[in-house]
Structures are given as structure tokens and as C-alpha cells.
Amino acid sequence: MTAPAMLKNTTLRSDEFTCPSCVAKIENKLNGLDGVENAEVKFSSGRILVTHDPQKASVRDLVTAVAEVGYTAKPSAI
């Protein structure tokens, strides 16, 4: 029997969102990653909220995935 995953909530920030279609591209990319339970982009605040298993999807993996769809993101303390 395997232990349940320890999920972590990570907030990323990006100031590069210019339209609502940016939201869908980022959410689709992040939600497609192994280990991501949920990703939600807050267009108005530039925040990307991700619930993930850090053993499968590290913060670096999340930032890289956002970069792969053309946006820069960085971890946020808040």
C-alpha cells in the first residue's frame, strides 16, 4: 500500500498576461503535468495557484511548464 501524496499549494506570479486566452493556455499546460492536482490562473492579480505533489511536480517544473507556453513566472511568497 502506498502512502497518500503530500500535496503542496504553490503560488506563482507573472505580469505577462494580456488576455483571457493566456489563462487557458497556462491552466491546460499545468493541469496536464503529472503530479498537478489543480492549477488556476487569476488573470486580474497575475497569480497562478497550483496544488501539486512536489515529489512529482517541483516548483521548477511548474515554472518551466509556464515558460513552455510562452510566459515567465516565478514563485511568490504570497
N, C-alpha and C positions, 0 to 999 in steps of 0.2 A: 504494500500500500504506500502510495507516495504522499508526502506532506502537501497540504494546500499551499498554493503560491502566496507569497507575501507581496501584496500589491502596494505600490507607491504612487502618490499623487505628485506630479511634476508640473510646474508652470513654466512655459517658455514665453519669451516676448519677441515680437517682431513689429517694426514700424513700416513694413513694406506692403501691407495690404492696401490695395487700391480699389477693389471691387468685391462684391459678394462671391463671384466665381473663384476668387482666391481661397475663400473659406472651404469650398467643396473640394478643391484640389488637395489642400493640406489635410483635411479630415480624411479623405479617401486614402491618401498615402499612409498616414499614421495608423488608421484603423486596419489597414492591410498588413501591418507588421506583426510578426509572431511575438506574443507577449504583451501586446497592447489590448487592454480591455475596453477602453473608450478614449476617444480624442474629440475635443470640442474646441472650436476656434471662436473667440469672442472678437468679432470684427471691430467694434467701436473702441475697445480698450487695447487691441493688439496682443491679447493674451491667447495662448494655446494651452488648454488644460488637458493633461494626459494622465490616465490611470493605467499603470503598466506593471509588469513583473520585471524588476531590474535585473534579474538573472537572465532573462531572455531579450529584453529591450532596454539597453542602458540609455542614459541621458544623451550620450554621444550618438547613439543610434537614432534617437529622436531628432536631434539637430541635423544629422546627416540626411535623414529622410525628408525633412523640410527643405534642405538645400537641393535635393534631387528634383524637386518640383519648382525650383527657381526662387526660393525665398531664404533670407537669412534669419535665423532665430538663435536666441541664447537663453540659457537658464535664468530664471528670475527668482529673487529671494522672496518675492511677494506674489 
